[in-house]
């Protein structure tokens, strides 16, 4: 099956634009040439989480899940995601609009003092393949 048909389903041409518009698409997971999950990869959350949240709302309307993959660089020594029992704004927004946030804290990008509190919407990156299989197959 040609890849162009998959991209035609991810393109947001319903708004009347002549050129293709692809929003925040880093990886597309498809089943039978039907897009099922879009993976948005961010190295930093600074001013970028809202972009992923916006596109997740748009893609959800056509039945496509959106997940975010990112390191937790922290802010003032604390996780960018709060905790399941004391969620911050990032986590609250992710709960409402994303199918998952997958975190991998590589020492090259993350201070060793930042400890991500996994649970609910925030999961370790190695759990993403399992979740995709559960959702799509």
C-alpha positions as CSV (number, residue, x, y, z in Angstrom):
1,X,0.0,0.0,0.0
2,X,1.4,3.4,-0.9
3,X,2.5,5.6,2.0
4,X,0.7,8.6,0.3
5,X,-2.6,7.1,1.2
6,X,-1.6,7.0,4.9
7,X,-0.4,10.5,4.8
8,X,-3.6,11.6,3.1
9,X,-5.5,10.4,6.2
10,X,-3.2,12.3,8.5
11,X,-3.4,15.5,6.4
12,X,-5.9,18.0,7.8
13,X,-7.2,19.1,4.4
14,X,-10.8,19.5,5.6
15,X,-10.1,23.1,6.6
16,X,-9.9,24.2,2.9
17,X,-6.1,24.6,2.5
18,X,-4.6,23.6,-0.8
19,X,-1.3,22.3,0.6
20,X,-1.0,19.4,3.1
21,X,-1.0,20.3,6.8
22,X,0.6,17.8,9.1
23,X,0.5,18.7,12.8
24,X,3.2,17.7,15.2
25,X,3.7,14.3,13.5
26,X,7.0,12.6,14.4
27,X,6.0,9.0,14.2
28,X,2.8,7.4,12.8
29,X,1.7,4.0,14.0
30,X,-0.8,2.5,11.4
31,X,-2.8,-0.6,11.1
32,X,-4.1,-1.7,7.7
33,X,-2.9,1.7,6.4
34,X,-5.1,3.5,8.9
35,X,-3.3,5.9,11.3
36,X,-3.9,4.8,14.9
37,X,-1.4,6.6,17.0
38,X,0.8,9.7,16.5
39,X,3.9,9.9,18.6
40,X,5.1,13.5,19.3
41,X,8.7,13.6,20.4
42,X,10.0,16.6,22.3
43,X,13.4,17.2,23.8
44,X,12.0,20.0,26.0
45,X,8.6,20.9,27.2
46,X,9.3,24.6,27.4
47,X,6.5,26.2,25.3
48,X,6.1,22.9,23.3
49,X,3.5,21.0,25.3
50,X,0.7,23.2,24.2
51,X,1.5,22.4,20.5
52,X,1.1,18.6,21.2
53,X,-2.0,19.2,23.2
54,X,-3.6,21.2,20.4
55,X,-2.9,18.6,17.8
56,X,-4.1,15.8,20.1
57,X,-7.5,17.5,20.2
58,X,-7.6,17.8,16.4
59,X,-6.5,14.2,15.8
60,X,-8.8,12.8,18.4
61,X,-11.7,14.1,16.4
62,X,-10.8,11.7,13.6
63,X,-10.1,8.8,16.0
64,X,-6.3,9.0,16.2
65,X,-4.5,8.8,19.5
66,X,-1.6,11.2,20.3
67,X,1.2,10.4,22.8
68,X,4.2,12.4,23.9
69,X,7.7,11.1,24.3
70,X,10.1,13.3,26.2
71,X,12.8,13.4,28.9
72,X,11.9,15.0,32.2
73,X,14.4,17.8,32.5
74,X,12.7,19.1,35.6
75,X,12.2,22.7,36.7
76,X,14.0,24.0,39.9
77,X,14.9,20.4,40.8
78,X,11.4,19.1,40.5
79,X,9.8,16.9,37.8
80,X,8.0,18.6,35.0
81,X,5.1,16.3,35.6
82,X,4.4,16.5,39.3
83,X,3.1,13.3,40.8
84,X,-0.1,11.2,40.4
85,X,-1.3,12.4,43.9
86,X,-0.1,16.0,43.4
87,X,-0.3,16.7,39.7
88,X,0.9,19.9,38.3
89,X,-0.6,21.7,35.3
90,X,1.4,19.7,32.7
91,X,0.2,16.4,34.1
92,X,-3.4,17.6,34.5
93,X,-3.5,18.8,30.8
94,X,-1.9,15.5,29.7
95,X,-4.5,13.5,31.5
96,X,-7.3,15.4,29.7
97,X,-5.9,15.5,26.2
98,X,-3.2,12.8,25.6
99,X,-3.3,9.0,25.5
100,X,0.0,8.9,27.3
101,X,3.3,10.6,28.2
102,X,6.3,8.4,27.9
103,X,9.5,9.5,29.7
104,X,13.1,8.4,29.3
105,X,15.6,10.3,31.5
106,X,18.9,10.1,29.8
107,X,21.8,11.6,31.8
108,X,22.9,13.7,28.8
109,X,19.6,15.7,29.0
110,X,18.3,15.3,32.6
111,X,19.8,16.4,35.9
112,X,20.3,13.4,38.2
113,X,18.3,15.1,40.9
114,X,15.0,15.0,38.9
115,X,13.0,12.0,39.7
116,X,9.9,11.4,37.5
117,X,6.9,10.1,39.4
118,X,5.4,7.5,37.1
119,X,1.8,6.5,37.3
120,X,-1.5,7.3,35.5
121,X,-0.7,9.2,32.3
122,X,3.1,9.4,32.8
123,X,4.8,6.1,32.0
124,X,8.3,4.8,31.3
125,X,9.2,4.9,27.6
126,X,9.7,1.1,27.5
127,X,5.9,0.7,28.1
128,X,5.0,2.5,24.8
129,X,5.2,-0.6,22.6
130,X,3.0,-2.6,24.9
131,X,0.4,0.2,25.0
132,X,0.4,0.6,21.2
133,X,-0.2,-3.1,20.8
134,X,-3.1,-3.0,23.4
135,X,-4.7,0.0,21.6
136,X,-4.2,-1.1,18.0
137,X,-4.1,-4.9,17.7
